[in-house]
Amino acid sequence: MDPEKLYPRTNDHETVYLKTVAEDPNIIVGDFTIYNDFVKDPRQFEKNNVLYHYPINHDKLVIGKFCSIACGAKFLFTSANHTQASLSTYPFPIFFEEWGLDVRDITTAWDNKGDIIIGNDVWIGYEAVILSGVTIGDGAIIGTRAVVTKDVPPYTIVGGVPAQPIRKRFSDDMISALLEIKWWDWPEERIRTHIPGIQARRIDRLQPFCEQE
């Protein structure tokens, strides 16, 4: 296994390890997170999927390990949020030359909502939209074409516009145990050994191993 290689599957050029194509220092991606795009080149993720992400704002997109991001998912950053602190939503400060304004005030054209933080083992469905300032917890699932406007708790499935909770994936006890185990932080060989237990939903096979450590 090599999370630094570009394509995780032989002859599949629609799926990439996202970490290998993220060049912007304000886009931080964990190991083994994949992005699939059957419409456009997945190597163009930063251009096509991370929108309104301008360096002047210093906001970050942070994506954890082992996430699965489907084709067309979008991450909309601060500059998409025309300010509501003004009498007008028109972005006068952007056109400072036209209106004789101070270029140093350009960021007052929008409301800064902050970073987008995606946890580990998160599945983001086809053409879902994540707005700036949102944190998505570990193990969450974002439904197809959902528009996520607020934080999503760990291991929660959300869908709709705006996205609303549908259900939890597991019991509260199992969710707590998974968040304690943090299998995604294990060494690769340990994960390989325990894939059968993960796939079988046998958390009991993982807990004793962790306790021994």
C-alpha positions as a printed NumPy array, in Angstrom:
array([[  0.   ,   0.   ,   0.   ],
       [  1.228,   3.46 ,  -0.854],
       [ -1.027,   6.44 ,  -0.007],
       [  1.403,   8.678,  -1.863],
       [  0.676,   7.162,  -5.279],
       [ -1.837,   8.843,  -7.559],
       [ -4.218,   6.066,  -8.587],
       [ -5.156,   3.404,  -6.015],
       [ -6.516,   0.969,  -8.632],
       [ -4.835,  -0.318, -11.761],
       [ -6.376,   1.107, -14.959],
       [ -8.806,   3.308, -13.023],
       [ -7.995,   6.927, -13.797],
       [-11.283,   8.226, -12.407],
       [-10.259,   7.65 ,  -8.792],
       [ -7.299,   9.302,  -7.082],
       [ -5.776,   9.456,  -3.666],
       [ -6.749,  13.041,  -3.004],
       [ -3.642,  13.796,  -0.969],
       [ -1.487,  13.417,  -4.064],
       [ -3.333,  16.086,  -6.084],
       [ -3.839,  18.667,  -3.318],
       [ -1.146,  21.279,  -3.897],
       [ -2.681,  24.257,  -2.073],
       [ -1.103,  24.434,   1.413],
       [ -4.531,  25.367,   2.788],
       [ -5.977,  22.052,   1.604],
       [ -4.889,  19.279,   3.96 ],
       [ -5.887,  15.689,   3.18 ],
       [ -5.251,  12.512,   5.147],
       [ -3.904,   9.204,   3.875],
       [ -6.062,   6.906,   1.73 ],
       [ -8.845,   9.444,   1.181],
       [-10.201,   8.961,  -2.336],
       [-11.972,  11.185,  -4.831],
       [-13.83 ,   9.728,  -7.818],
       [-14.844,  11.783, -10.841],
       [-16.291,  10.156, -13.963],
       [-17.149,  13.522, -15.566],
       [-13.966,  15.558, -15.175],
       [-10.324,  14.812, -14.447],
       [-10.125,  14.008, -10.709],
       [ -6.647,  15.535, -10.662],
       [ -8.367,  18.916, -11.095],
       [-10.141,  18.599,  -7.738],
       [ -8.824,  21.913,  -6.418],
       [-10.04 ,  23.812,  -9.477],
       [-13.397,  22.104,  -9.951],
       [-14.506,  21.226,  -6.442],
       [-12.966,  23.699,  -3.991],
       [-14.698,  26.959,  -4.844],
       [-14.296,  30.586,  -3.717],
       [-11.189,  29.507,  -1.83 ],
       [ -9.011,  32.596,  -2.076],
       [ -5.647,  32.938,  -0.28 ],
       [ -6.592,  36.328,   1.155],
       [ -9.032,  34.628,   3.537],
       [ -6.543,  32.082,   4.959],
       [ -9.341,  29.536,   5.406],
       [ -8.61 ,  25.829,   5.19 ],
       [-10.126,  22.649,   3.876],
       [ -9.08 ,  19.811,   6.181],
       [-10.095,  16.271,   5.235],
       [ -9.25 ,  13.26 ,   7.368],
       [ -8.092,   9.756,   6.493],
       [-10.046,   7.051,   4.661],
       [-12.74 ,   9.412,   3.373],
       [-14.702,   8.66 ,   0.194],
       [-15.712,  11.69 ,  -1.869],
       [-18.048,  11.118,  -4.788],
       [-18.097,  12.798,  -8.166],
       [-19.045,  16.473,  -8.199],
       [-18.941,  17.111,  -4.453],
       [-18.299,  20.807,  -3.831],
       [-16.74 ,  22.76 ,  -0.983],
       [-17.88 ,  26.404,  -0.962],
       [-15.721,  28.834,   0.941],
       [-16.029,  32.269,   2.49 ],
       [-16.02 ,  34.379,  -0.652],
       [-19.285,  32.745,  -1.715],
       [-20.953,  34.421,   1.29 ],
       [-21.815,  37.96 ,   0.197],
       [-21.992,  40.032,   3.344],
       [-25.291,  40.464,   5.137],
       [-23.829,  43.111,   7.438],
       [-24.434,  45.748,   4.779],
       [-27.612,  47.295,   3.395],
       [-26.633,  45.677,   0.089],
       [-25.245,  42.248,  -0.772],
       [-23.482,  43.731,  -3.801],
       [-19.71 ,  43.182,  -3.363],
       [-18.585,  46.808,  -3.729],
       [-15.17 ,  46.17 ,  -2.064],
       [-14.218,  43.653,  -4.772],
       [-14.562,  46.397,  -7.377],
       [-12.501,  48.902,  -5.398],
       [-11.043,  50.444,  -8.562],
       [-14.491,  51.135,  -9.972],
       [-15.762,  52.79 ,  -6.79 ],
       [-12.606,  54.395,  -5.402],
       [-12.473,  52.136,  -2.338],
       [ -9.489,  50.954,  -0.308],
       [ -8.157,  47.623,  -1.575],
       [ -7.331,  46.7  ,   2.021],
       [-11.064,  46.447,   2.729],
       [-11.726,  43.853,   0.054],
       [-12.586,  41.084,   2.538],
       [-15.533,  43.118,   3.855],
       [-17.365,  42.047,   0.691],
       [-18.166,  38.714,   2.302],
       [-18.884,  37.159,   5.689],
       [-16.035,  34.931,   6.828],
       [-17.516,  31.637,   8.001],
       [-14.193,  29.85 ,   8.593],
       [-12.636,  26.496,   7.737],
       [-14.299,  23.34 ,   6.464],
       [-13.277,  20.356,   8.579],
       [-14.058,  16.813,   7.454],
       [-13.344,  13.997,   9.896],
       [-12.06 ,  10.502,   9.159],
       [-13.957,   7.734,   7.365],
       [-16.528,  10.217,   6.034],
       [-18.522,   9.401,   2.89 ],
       [-19.618,  12.437,   0.88 ],
       [-22.195,  11.548,  -1.769],
       [-22.623,  12.58 ,  -5.383],
       [-22.766,  16.347,  -5.944],
       [-23.132,  17.134,  -2.246],
       [-22.267,  20.704,  -1.24 ],
       [-20.436,  21.585,   1.976],
       [-20.512,  25.231,   3.025],
       [-17.75 ,  27.167,   4.775],
       [-17.564,  26.937,   8.543],
       [-18.968,  23.394,   8.64 ],
       [-17.403,  20.53 ,  10.603],
       [-18.347,  16.956,   9.714],
       [-17.616,  14.346,  12.357],
       [-15.836,  11.028,  11.928],
       [-17.827,   8.307,  10.206],
       [-20.598,  10.581,   8.952],
       [-22.416,  10.074,   5.638],
       [-23.52 ,  13.01 ,   3.477],
       [-26.33 ,  12.082,   1.097],
       [-26.454,  12.706,  -2.632],
       [-26.892,  16.408,  -3.497],
       [-27.274,  17.357,   0.149],
       [-26.401,  20.948,   1.028],
       [-24.639,  20.941,   4.388],
       [-25.046,  24.275,   6.161],
       [-24.248,  23.238,   9.735],
       [-22.097,  20.777,  11.652],
       [-22.749,  17.043,  11.342],
       [-22.161,  14.821,  14.403],
       [-19.972,  11.718,  14.115],
       [-21.519,   8.637,  12.532],
       [-24.66 ,  10.51 ,  11.493],
       [-26.348,  10.244,   8.085],
       [-27.681,  13.537,   6.711],
       [-29.506,  14.428,   3.519],
       [-31.645,  17.063,   1.88 ],
       [-31.547,  20.805,   1.288],
       [-30.565,  22.029,   3.759],
       [-29.139,  18.761,   5.086],
       [-30.928,  17.316,   8.103],
       [-30.118,  14.255,  10.239],
       [-31.722,  11.052,   8.961],
       [-30.379,   8.612,  11.533],
       [-27.291,   7.526,  13.42 ],
       [-25.303,   4.725,  11.875],
       [-24.787,   2.868,  15.149],
       [-25.828,   2.904,  18.782],
       [-24.412,   5.612,  21.035],
       [-22.236,   3.033,  22.801],
       [-20.761,   1.784,  19.542],
       [-20.154,   5.317,  18.31 ],
       [-18.32 ,   6.158,  21.528],
       [-16.221,   3.016,  21.197],
       [-15.332,   3.768,  17.571],
       [-14.306,   7.309,  18.441],
       [-12.095,   5.919,  21.186],
       [-10.552,   3.207,  19.009],
       [ -9.76 ,   5.561,  16.08 ],
       [ -8.837,   2.634,  13.833],
       [ -7.897,   5.052,  11.029],
       [ -4.868,   6.121,  13.077],
       [ -3.542,   2.577,  13.407],
       [ -0.453,   1.467,  11.479],
       [ -1.273,   0.112,   8.032],
       [ -0.471,  -3.499,   8.915],
       [ -2.733,  -3.383,  11.951],
       [ -5.582,  -2.068,   9.818],
       [ -4.939,  -4.793,   7.231],
       [ -5.175,  -7.449,   9.948],
       [ -8.483,  -6.103,  11.235],
       [-10.296,  -5.402,   7.966],
       [-12.441,  -8.557,   8.391],
       [-13.621,  -7.338,  11.801],
       [-14.3  ,  -3.843,  10.462],
       [-16.302,  -5.173,   7.53 ],
       [-18.283,  -7.548,   9.754],
       [-19.207,  -4.71 ,  12.169],
       [-17.474,  -6.709,  14.928],
       [-16.218,  -3.948,  17.174],
       [-15.594,  -6.592,  19.827],
       [-12.731,  -7.849,  17.671],
       [-11.128,  -4.417,  17.73 ],
       [-11.595,  -3.416,  21.362],
       [ -9.578,  -6.226,  23.008],
       [ -6.729,  -5.532,  20.626],
       [ -6.731,  -1.869,  21.607],
       [ -6.893,  -2.688,  25.304],
       [ -3.804,  -4.894,  24.925],
       [ -1.948,  -1.964,  23.4  ]])
